[in-house]
Every structure is written in C-alpha cells, then in structure tokens.
Amino acid sequence: ERPNKTNPKRIGKAQNKRANLEKTKLK
C-alpha cells in the first residue's frame, strides 16, 4: 500500500482540535 501523503497522525490532531472547538462552543 502507498503511504498517505498527509500524515494520519496530523489528521487525527486536526480532528481533535475541531472537536475541542465544538465542545467549547457548546459550553
């Protein structure tokens, strides 16, 4: 399999950031 050009770890971090922002918005 070809390795993804975008680092999966980076994607996970970006998703976590988004989730955290949404959590703070809900508060």
DAKA-V124825 format. One record per residue. RES is the residue in one small letter. PSI is psi in radians with two decimals (NA if undefined). Layout:
BEGIN
res->RES psi->PSI
res->RES psi->PSI
END
This chain:
BEGIN
res->e psi->2.54
res->r psi->2.38
res->p psi->2.44
res->n psi->2.42
res->k psi->-0.72
res->t psi->2.31
res->n psi->2.14
res->p psi->-0.58
res->k psi->-0.72
res->r psi->-0.76
res->i psi->-0.76
res->g psi->-0.74
res->k psi->-0.77
res->a psi->-0.75
res->q psi->-0.71
res->n psi->-0.73
res->k psi->-0.81
res->r psi->-0.79
res->a psi->-0.74
res->n psi->-0.73
res->l psi->-0.77
res->e psi->-0.69
res->k psi->-0.78
res->t psi->-0.60
res->k psi->-0.67
res->l psi->-0.55
res->k psi->NA
END
